[in-house]
């Protein structure tokens, strides 16, 4: 048995332990979760460990920990939770002064195991990399542990016998680093205009229930009373605090991806901007409608789903009902987006990971 450490409790609980196929011991690998990676340089590490898996290599405390472990002879492996970064991430990942430690802005792992080739491109010329998929999506391959539709409806207090249109909302702003300068892009109007269009659609269809999930970052700001106060505002706040039979907003649970996963499972159509939520919906054959409104379209070097998915722009937002009815009849499972960003969703991520660990240790 080869022993190793995993340094991110949240990623471990949400993405790895939820996979019905997560069983590294089957392949001769034992991975232990370390609850506080930042304390490792002070506490030391057991000599039985031969490798360490990290979900990021940029924050200075994790750089210090990984360098300490590398000096102790452990192989360092990056399995990033950020599975599909765009070009704009390069400015943050590899040049951001906030991350500078010594003479570098990131720790160089011995191996990068990205979800898809889109991520691995970022590491060309920096570290060896390979695409192996990601375990977060394995849950969609085995429905034995799923709640029933009725159980999900009861949990979230959604009426039965209605078509569910699910919209995983995005934050009202987006921060990018451009030419070394951090810039905040306002997305508030895009979000509110989307909510308004969905509201109007739900009011015109008695058999429709719009369900909006607050983004985890926005919900954290709302609960703690921090941020710009626009994270949960306008229609988003209105329907969270006063849900109706035609439209409601639900919160998010930290360290638990069940809310989004359950809503994708019961949704008839998933509406969203460029995000992994749309790809998750595609994996299980759900119709998706992509949004790329005015403010979002002005973001620099972001991922683009426009060429592969039915997309609504500002000048077609008033046709949202027609688009929802149109995508409801389409099959998106053949899109190349899943392969590009997620490689394979086949239940064999754990096997591929263990093979790479054995190869490098």
C-alpha positions as CSV (number, residue, x, y, z in Angstrom):
1,X,0.0,0.0,0.0
2,X,1.3,3.5,-0.9
3,X,0.3,6.2,1.5
4,X,-0.4,9.8,0.7
5,X,-2.0,13.0,2.0
6,X,-4.8,15.2,0.7
7,X,-4.7,18.9,1.8
8,X,-8.2,20.3,1.1
9,X,-11.1,19.2,3.4
10,X,-13.8,21.1,1.4
11,X,-12.7,19.6,-2.0
12,X,-12.3,16.2,-0.3
13,X,-15.9,16.2,1.1
14,X,-17.7,17.8,-1.9
15,X,-15.9,16.3,-4.9
16,X,-14.0,13.1,-3.9
17,X,-16.0,11.4,-1.1
18,X,-19.3,12.0,-3.0
19,X,-18.1,9.8,-5.9
20,X,-19.6,6.3,-5.8
21,X,-16.4,5.1,-7.4
22,X,-14.0,6.6,-5.0
23,X,-12.0,3.6,-3.6
24,X,-8.2,4.2,-4.0
25,X,-7.5,1.3,-1.6
26,X,-8.7,-1.0,-4.3
27,X,-5.7,0.0,-6.4
28,X,-3.2,-0.1,-3.6
29,X,-3.3,3.6,-2.7
30,X,-4.3,4.9,0.8
31,X,-5.0,8.7,0.9
32,X,-5.5,10.4,4.2
33,X,-7.1,13.8,4.6
34,X,-5.1,16.4,6.5
35,X,-7.5,18.8,8.3
36,X,-5.0,21.7,8.5
37,X,-2.3,21.8,5.9
38,X,-0.9,25.0,7.0
39,X,0.3,23.4,10.3
40,X,2.3,20.7,8.6
41,X,5.6,22.5,8.6
42,X,5.3,23.0,12.4
43,X,4.0,19.5,13.2
44,X,6.0,17.5,10.8
45,X,4.8,14.5,8.7
46,X,4.8,10.8,9.1
47,X,7.5,9.1,7.1
48,X,5.0,6.6,5.6
49,X,3.6,9.2,3.3
50,X,5.1,9.2,-0.2
51,X,3.0,11.8,-2.0
52,X,0.7,14.7,-1.4
53,X,-2.3,16.0,-3.4
54,X,-3.2,19.7,-3.4
55,X,-6.2,21.4,-5.0
56,X,-4.3,24.7,-5.5
57,X,-0.7,25.9,-5.4
58,X,-0.9,29.6,-5.3
59,X,-1.8,30.9,-1.8
60,X,1.5,31.5,0.1
61,X,0.6,29.2,3.1
62,X,0.0,26.2,0.8
63,X,3.2,27.1,-1.1
64,X,5.2,26.9,2.1
65,X,3.6,23.6,3.1
66,X,4.2,22.0,-0.3
67,X,7.8,23.1,-0.4
68,X,8.3,21.6,3.1
69,X,6.8,18.3,1.9
70,X,8.8,18.3,-1.2
71,X,11.9,18.8,0.8
72,X,10.9,15.8,2.9
73,X,10.9,13.7,-0.3
74,X,7.1,13.6,-1.0
75,X,5.9,13.8,-4.6
76,X,3.6,16.8,-5.0
77,X,0.6,16.4,-7.2
78,X,-1.9,19.2,-8.2
79,X,-5.5,18.0,-8.8
80,X,-7.2,21.4,-9.3
81,X,-10.7,22.1,-8.3
82,X,-10.7,24.9,-10.9
83,X,-11.4,22.5,-13.7
84,X,-11.8,24.9,-16.6
85,X,-9.9,28.2,-16.2
86,X,-9.9,30.7,-19.0
87,X,-7.0,32.7,-20.3
88,X,-7.9,35.4,-17.7
89,X,-6.8,33.1,-14.9
90,X,-3.2,33.2,-16.1
91,X,-2.8,36.7,-14.8
92,X,-3.9,35.6,-11.4
93,X,-2.3,32.2,-11.3
94,X,1.1,33.0,-12.5
95,X,1.8,36.7,-12.1
96,X,-0.2,37.9,-9.2
97,X,1.9,39.8,-6.6
98,X,-0.3,38.7,-3.8
99,X,1.0,35.1,-4.4
100,X,4.7,35.9,-4.7
101,X,6.7,33.7,-2.4
102,X,10.5,33.8,-2.9
103,X,11.1,34.3,-6.6
104,X,7.9,32.8,-7.9
105,X,4.2,33.3,-7.8
106,X,3.2,29.6,-7.4
107,X,4.6,26.3,-6.3
108,X,5.6,24.0,-9.1
109,X,4.2,20.5,-8.5
110,X,5.8,17.3,-9.7
111,X,2.7,16.5,-11.7
112,X,-0.6,18.3,-12.7
113,X,-3.6,16.1,-13.2
114,X,-6.2,18.3,-14.8
115,X,-9.9,17.5,-15.5
116,X,-9.5,18.2,-19.2
117,X,-7.0,19.5,-21.8
118,X,-8.3,23.0,-21.5
119,X,-6.8,23.2,-18.0
120,X,-3.6,21.4,-18.8
121,X,-2.8,23.9,-21.5
122,X,-2.1,26.4,-18.7
123,X,0.8,24.3,-17.4
124,X,2.5,23.8,-20.7
125,X,6.2,24.6,-20.2
126,X,5.7,24.9,-16.4
127,X,5.1,21.3,-15.1
128,X,4.3,17.8,-16.5
129,X,0.5,17.4,-16.9
130,X,-2.1,14.9,-17.9
131,X,-5.9,14.9,-18.3
132,X,-7.7,12.3,-16.1
133,X,-11.2,13.8,-15.5
134,X,-12.7,14.8,-12.2
135,X,-14.6,12.9,-9.5
136,X,-17.3,15.5,-8.8
137,X,-19.3,14.3,-11.8
138,X,-19.2,10.6,-11.0
139,X,-22.3,11.0,-8.9
140,X,-24.3,11.4,-12.1
141,X,-23.4,7.9,-13.3
142,X,-24.9,6.0,-10.4
143,X,-28.4,7.0,-9.4
144,X,-28.7,4.4,-6.5
145,X,-28.0,7.1,-3.9
146,X,-30.1,9.8,-5.4
147,X,-33.1,11.2,-3.6
148,X,-36.4,10.7,-5.4
149,X,-38.0,13.7,-7.1
150,X,-40.7,13.8,-4.4
151,X,-38.0,14.0,-1.7
152,X,-36.2,16.8,-3.4
153,X,-39.4,18.7,-4.0
154,X,-40.3,18.4,-0.3
155,X,-36.8,19.4,0.9
156,X,-36.8,22.6,-1.1
157,X,-40.6,23.3,-0.7
158,X,-41.3,23.2,-4.4
159,X,-44.7,22.4,-5.7
160,X,-45.3,19.1,-7.5
161,X,-46.6,18.7,-11.1
162,X,-44.8,21.7,-12.4
163,X,-42.1,22.2,-15.0
164,X,-38.9,23.2,-13.1
165,X,-36.7,25.8,-14.7
166,X,-33.5,26.0,-12.7
167,X,-31.2,29.0,-12.8
168,X,-27.9,28.7,-10.8
169,X,-27.3,32.4,-10.3
170,X,-23.9,34.0,-10.6
171,X,-22.3,36.8,-8.5
172,X,-23.1,40.4,-9.4
173,X,-19.5,41.1,-10.1
174,X,-16.4,39.4,-11.5
175,X,-12.8,40.1,-10.6
176,X,-10.1,39.7,-13.3
177,X,-6.4,40.5,-13.4
178,X,-5.5,42.3,-16.6
179,X,-1.9,43.3,-17.3
180,X,-1.1,42.8,-13.6
181,X,-4.0,45.0,-12.4
182,X,-7.0,43.7,-10.6
183,X,-10.3,45.0,-12.1
184,X,-13.8,44.4,-11.0
185,X,-16.5,44.0,-13.7
186,X,-20.1,44.7,-12.7
187,X,-22.6,42.0,-13.6
188,X,-25.5,43.2,-11.5
189,X,-27.7,44.4,-14.4
190,X,-27.2,41.1,-16.2
191,X,-28.3,39.1,-13.2
192,X,-31.3,41.3,-12.5
193,X,-32.4,41.3,-16.2
194,X,-32.2,37.5,-16.2
195,X,-34.3,37.3,-13.1
196,X,-36.8,39.7,-14.5
197,X,-37.2,37.7,-17.7
198,X,-37.6,34.5,-15.8
199,X,-40.2,36.1,-13.5
200,X,-42.2,37.3,-16.5
201,X,-42.1,33.9,-18.0
202,X,-43.2,32.2,-14.8
203,X,-46.1,34.6,-14.5
204,X,-47.3,33.7,-18.0
205,X,-47.2,30.0,-17.4
206,X,-49.2,28.5,-14.5
207,X,-47.4,25.1,-14.9
208,X,-43.9,26.5,-14.5
209,X,-41.8,27.0,-11.3
210,X,-38.6,29.0,-11.5
211,X,-36.0,28.0,-9.0
212,X,-32.9,30.1,-8.6
213,X,-29.9,29.1,-6.5
214,X,-27.7,31.8,-4.9
215,X,-24.1,31.4,-5.8
216,X,-22.1,30.2,-2.8
217,X,-19.9,33.3,-2.7
218,X,-22.9,35.6,-2.7
219,X,-24.7,33.6,-0.1
220,X,-21.7,33.7,2.2
221,X,-21.6,37.5,1.9
222,X,-25.4,37.6,2.6
223,X,-25.2,35.4,5.7
224,X,-22.2,37.2,7.2
225,X,-23.3,40.7,6.2
226,X,-20.1,41.4,4.2
227,X,-19.2,42.3,0.7
228,X,-20.9,45.0,-1.4
229,X,-24.4,44.3,-0.2
230,X,-25.4,43.7,-3.9
231,X,-24.5,40.0,-3.7
232,X,-28.1,39.2,-2.7
233,X,-30.3,42.2,-3.7
234,X,-33.2,43.2,-5.9
235,X,-35.3,40.3,-7.2
236,X,-32.8,37.7,-5.9
237,X,-33.4,39.0,-2.3
238,X,-37.1,39.4,-2.9
239,X,-37.8,35.9,-3.9
240,X,-35.4,34.4,-1.3
241,X,-37.1,36.2,1.5
242,X,-40.6,35.9,0.0
243,X,-40.8,32.8,-2.3
244,X,-43.9,32.3,-4.4
245,X,-45.6,29.3,-6.1
246,X,-44.2,30.5,-9.5
247,X,-40.7,31.7,-8.5
248,X,-38.4,31.1,-5.6
249,X,-34.8,31.5,-4.6
250,X,-32.9,29.0,-2.5
251,X,-29.6,29.3,-0.6
252,X,-26.4,27.3,-0.7
253,X,-24.8,25.0,1.8
254,X,-21.0,25.3,2.3
255,X,-19.1,22.0,2.0
256,X,-22.2,20.4,0.4
257,X,-22.9,20.3,-3.3
258,X,-26.3,18.6,-2.8
259,X,-28.5,21.7,-3.4
260,X,-27.2,22.3,-7.0
261,X,-27.0,18.6,-7.8
262,X,-30.5,17.9,-6.6
263,X,-31.9,20.8,-8.6
264,X,-30.2,19.7,-11.8
265,X,-31.6,16.2,-11.3
266,X,-35.2,17.4,-11.1
267,X,-35.0,20.4,-13.5
268,X,-36.7,20.2,-16.9
269,X,-34.5,23.0,-18.3
270,X,-31.3,24.5,-16.8
271,X,-30.6,28.2,-17.6
272,X,-27.2,29.6,-16.9
273,X,-24.2,31.6,-18.0
274,X,-20.8,30.0,-18.7
275,X,-20.3,27.6,-15.8
276,X,-19.8,24.0,-14.9
277,X,-23.5,23.8,-13.9
278,X,-24.4,23.7,-17.6
279,X,-21.9,20.9,-18.2
280,X,-23.2,18.9,-15.3
281,X,-26.7,19.2,-16.7
282,X,-25.6,18.1,-20.1
283,X,-23.9,15.0,-18.5
284,X,-27.4,13.6,-17.5
285,X,-29.1,14.8,-20.6
286,X,-30.8,17.9,-19.4
287,X,-31.7,20.7,-21.9
288,X,-29.6,23.8,-21.2
289,X,-30.0,27.4,-22.3
290,X,-26.8,29.5,-22.2
291,X,-26.8,33.2,-21.3
292,X,-24.3,35.7,-22.5
293,X,-25.7,39.2,-21.8
294,X,-24.1,42.6,-22.2
295,X,-22.0,42.9,-19.1
296,X,-20.8,39.3,-19.2
297,X,-19.9,39.6,-22.9
298,X,-17.5,42.4,-22.0
299,X,-15.3,40.2,-19.7
300,X,-11.9,39.6,-21.1
301,X,-10.6,36.2,-22.3
302,X,-13.3,34.2,-20.6
303,X,-14.6,30.8,-21.6
304,X,-17.1,30.8,-24.4
305,X,-19.9,28.3,-24.8
306,X,-21.7,30.3,-27.6
307,X,-20.6,28.1,-30.5
308,X,-21.7,24.9,-28.8
309,X,-24.9,25.8,-27.0
310,X,-28.1,27.7,-27.7
311,X,-27.3,31.2,-26.4
312,X,-29.4,34.2,-25.4
313,X,-28.0,37.7,-25.8
314,X,-29.3,41.0,-24.6
315,X,-31.3,41.6,-27.9
316,X,-33.0,38.2,-27.6
317,X,-33.7,38.1,-23.9
318,X,-37.3,38.9,-24.5
319,X,-37.6,35.7,-26.5
320,X,-36.6,33.6,-23.4
321,X,-39.9,31.6,-23.4
322,X,-39.4,30.5,-27.0
323,X,-35.8,29.5,-26.3
324,X,-36.8,27.5,-23.3
325,X,-39.3,25.6,-25.3
326,X,-36.8,25.1,-28.1
327,X,-34.0,23.7,-26.0
328,X,-36.5,21.4,-24.3
329,X,-36.6,19.4,-27.5
330,X,-32.8,19.2,-28.1
331,X,-30.2,16.7,-27.0
332,X,-26.9,18.3,-25.9
333,X,-25.0,15.2,-24.9
334,X,-23.0,15.1,-28.1
335,X,-21.4,18.6,-27.4
336,X,-17.6,18.6,-27.4
337,X,-17.6,20.9,-24.3
338,X,-17.7,18.0,-21.9
339,X,-14.7,16.3,-23.4
340,X,-12.8,19.6,-23.7
341,X,-13.3,20.5,-20.0
342,X,-14.0,17.3,-18.2
343,X,-12.2,14.6,-20.4
344,X,-14.3,11.6,-19.5
345,X,-17.2,11.1,-17.1
346,X,-17.0,7.3,-16.9
347,X,-16.4,6.4,-13.3
348,X,-12.7,5.6,-13.8
349,X,-11.2,8.8,-12.4
350,X,-10.0,7.0,-9.3
351,X,-8.3,4.3,-11.3
352,X,-6.5,6.8,-13.5
353,X,-5.4,8.9,-10.5
354,X,-4.0,5.8,-8.7
355,X,-2.1,4.8,-11.9
356,X,-0.5,8.2,-12.1
357,X,0.5,8.1,-8.4
358,X,2.1,4.7,-8.8
359,X,4.0,5.9,-11.9
360,X,5.4,9.0,-10.2
361,X,6.2,7.7,-6.7
